[in-house]
Structures are given as structure tokens and as C-alpha cells.
Amino acid sequence: MKTIEVRVPHELGRDEMRRRIDEALVRARTQYTDAVGPIEAEWEHEHRMRVMLTAMGMQFDGTIEILVEEVVVELGLPGMASMFAGRIREGIQERLGGLVGSQQV
């Protein structure tokens, strides 16, 4: 299994970043559950979330960690998904960049 890591800088403070991630997760569950199935996510501790979802019959497991100046996403890519690692990485960067860059969510 290949693992990708995405790091996106932020200046929001950890609590604000967590709030934005929580709100984005609610939206993702509403928008993507029909396409990918249930999105399971749980805060392991105050600033680290474990995320699990199934897409195209493959299980994806990862973490989102909020550091003081950046958000770090690590995602395990099963089997054939590793062929799309670049696209997946770009999608994560785009979504996180939107969360970090927007003044409101």
C-alpha cells in the first residue's frame, strides 16, 4: 500500500482549523456518501482525526493532523488507487487550500 502525505500551511489557529474541518466533513458526508459510501471520521485526540472511507470498492484509511502552522493529511492508497496518487494529492491540496484560504466556511 502506497501512502501519500499532503501538507498545507495555515495561519488560522488549531481550533479554527478543527472547526473548518468538522464543517467540511459534514458537507462531504452529504455530498459524497452516495458515490463513496459512508465516510467515517473520529478525532483520536484534540488535533488528530482518523478518516476511513470506501471508494470504487477500495478502503482508504488516513489521518488529518492539525499542527500549529500546517495541516498534514496522510492517506493510504490501496492497490490500483496508487496509479492516481497525483490526482488524489492534488484534490486534497485543493480542498484543504479552500478551507485554509476562505474567510468563512
DAPE-V508496 format. One record per backbone hydrogen bond with DSSP energy under -1.0 kcal/mol. CO is the residue of the C=O (numbers start at 0). NH is the residue of the N-H. Records with the same first field share a line. If there is no record, write none. Layout:
CO: NH ; NH
This chain:
1: 76
3: 74
5: 72
7: 70
12: 16
13: 17
14: 18
15: 19
16: 20
17: 21
18: 22
19: 23
20: 24
21: 25
22: 26
23: 27
24: 28
25: 29
26: 30
27: 31
31: 35
32: 36
39: 51
41: 49
44: 47
46: 65
47: 43 ; 44
48: 63
49: 41
50: 61
51: 39
52: 59
54: 57
57: 54
59: 52
60: 75
61: 50
62: 73
63: 48
64: 71
68: 9
69: 66
70: 7
71: 64
72: 5
73: 62
74: 3
76: 1
77: 80
78: 81
79: 82
80: 83
81: 84
83: 87
84: 88
85: 89
86: 90
87: 91
88: 92
89: 93
90: 94
91: 95
92: 96
93: 97
94: 98
95: 99
96: 100
97: 101
